[in-house]
Amino acid sequence: MTQYMLLLHQGPGNMADLPREKMMEVVKRYYTWSTTMREKGKLVGGEKLAAGGVRHIKVKDGKPVASDGPYAEAKDVVGGYFTIEARDVAEAEAIAKDCPHLWNGANWIELRPVDTMTADQVKASA
């Protein structure tokens, strides 16, 4: 089995203006989907990412420096992620297409295989 990341892209402020009832309905869809995927042995993990507190770590003058910007105008943000296990990319795509993140037609999912490295592979490449 291969692991895949589903990176959940959405517009800034996604769901901010939804009525409470509609928001709870959407949250319930995520919960139901993730519970079903976990029971099928397909869901490895996942979390919603916080909207604030983002820090950028870059190298400046040879040293890592943390900052909260500068920000380019963002058309979308990564609002969360799921890690799944699938036999192949076709199964991973089918799981992603069933994800409730696509509920409003504006959100999208970036599907990426996880390139796991064992300690032996790291040693061999050194």
VMD Tcl script that draws the C-alpha trace (Angstrom):
set ca {
  {0.00 0.00 0.00}
  {1.15 3.51 -0.78}
  {0.37 6.53 1.34}
  {-1.01 9.68 -0.28}
  {-1.58 13.18 1.09}
  {-4.80 14.94 0.26}
  {-3.97 18.64 0.67}
  {-7.28 20.48 1.06}
  {-7.21 23.81 -0.79}
  {-9.90 26.42 -0.30}
  {-10.49 30.14 -0.65}
  {-9.53 32.38 2.26}
  {-12.49 32.75 4.60}
  {-14.10 29.55 3.28}
  {-17.26 28.85 5.32}
  {-16.87 32.14 7.26}
  {-20.27 33.41 6.19}
  {-22.18 30.11 6.31}
  {-25.13 29.87 8.67}
  {-24.35 27.73 11.72}
  {-26.70 24.93 10.57}
  {-25.02 24.68 7.16}
  {-21.54 24.71 8.75}
  {-22.53 21.89 11.11}
  {-23.85 19.91 8.14}
  {-20.51 20.29 6.33}
  {-18.53 19.35 9.46}
  {-20.73 16.26 9.88}
  {-19.92 15.19 6.29}
  {-16.17 15.39 7.04}
  {-16.65 13.42 10.26}
  {-18.74 10.72 8.58}
  {-16.33 10.40 5.65}
  {-13.24 10.20 7.86}
  {-14.89 7.63 10.16}
  {-15.84 5.48 7.16}
  {-12.32 5.72 5.67}
  {-10.77 4.84 9.05}
  {-13.06 1.80 9.39}
  {-12.03 0.66 5.88}
  {-8.35 0.97 6.87}
  {-7.76 3.75 4.33}
  {-7.32 6.78 6.60}
  {-3.91 7.15 8.26}
  {-4.51 10.62 9.72}
  {-5.42 14.21 9.05}
  {-6.15 17.53 10.64}
  {-7.75 20.89 10.01}
  {-5.08 23.59 9.93}
  {-5.50 26.78 11.96}
  {-6.09 29.95 9.98}
  {-3.73 32.12 12.02}
  {-0.25 31.77 13.45}
  {1.40 30.97 10.13}
  {5.18 31.39 10.20}
  {7.57 31.37 7.25}
  {11.05 29.95 7.85}
  {13.61 31.05 5.26}
  {17.37 31.32 5.09}
  {18.70 34.86 5.09}
  {22.43 35.57 5.13}
  {23.07 31.86 5.74}
  {20.84 31.60 8.83}
  {17.24 30.43 9.27}
  {14.90 33.34 10.03}
  {11.22 33.12 11.05}
  {8.66 35.72 10.03}
  {4.93 36.06 9.54}
  {5.24 37.29 5.97}
  {5.50 38.88 3.51}
  {2.40 37.41 1.97}
  {1.52 37.28 -1.68}
  {-2.17 37.78 -2.33}
  {-3.54 34.31 -1.71}
  {-6.23 32.97 -4.01}
  {-6.40 29.79 -1.96}
  {-4.98 28.34 1.23}
  {-4.34 24.82 2.51}
  {-7.03 24.42 5.16}
  {-6.16 20.88 6.20}
  {-4.98 17.50 5.06}
  {-5.70 13.79 5.15}
  {-3.16 10.99 4.76}
  {-4.62 7.87 3.19}
  {-3.41 4.45 2.09}
  {-4.33 3.12 -1.33}
  {-3.28 0.27 -3.63}
  {-2.47 2.68 -6.45}
  {-3.13 6.18 -7.73}
  {-6.49 5.16 -9.23}
  {-7.78 4.08 -5.81}
  {-6.30 7.23 -4.22}
  {-8.11 9.38 -6.81}
  {-11.39 7.57 -6.12}
  {-10.99 8.23 -2.38}
  {-10.14 11.90 -3.04}
  {-13.15 12.33 -5.36}
  {-15.40 11.05 -2.56}
  {-13.92 13.48 0.01}
  {-16.47 15.98 1.35}
  {-13.97 18.81 0.86}
  {-15.31 19.15 -2.67}
  {-18.75 20.08 -1.26}
  {-19.01 23.57 -2.73}
  {-17.37 23.20 -6.15}
  {-14.79 25.91 -5.34}
  {-12.52 23.85 -3.08}
  {-9.96 21.50 -4.58}
  {-7.69 18.66 -3.47}
  {-4.01 18.23 -4.29}
  {-3.23 14.49 -4.28}
  {0.44 13.63 -3.67}
  {2.14 10.30 -3.03}
  {4.20 10.18 0.16}
  {7.81 9.24 -0.54}
  {8.72 7.30 2.58}
  {12.35 6.66 3.30}
  {13.62 4.04 5.70}
  {16.68 4.56 7.89}
  {18.60 2.14 5.62}
  {17.76 4.24 2.54}
  {18.99 7.38 4.28}
  {22.24 5.69 5.29}
  {22.74 4.33 1.76}
  {22.29 7.78 0.21}
  {24.77 9.44 2.61}
}
mol new
graphics top color blue
foreach p $ca { graphics top sphere $p radius 0.5 }
foreach p [lrange $ca 0 end-1] q [lrange $ca 1 end] { graphics top cylinder $p $q radius 0.2 }
display resetview
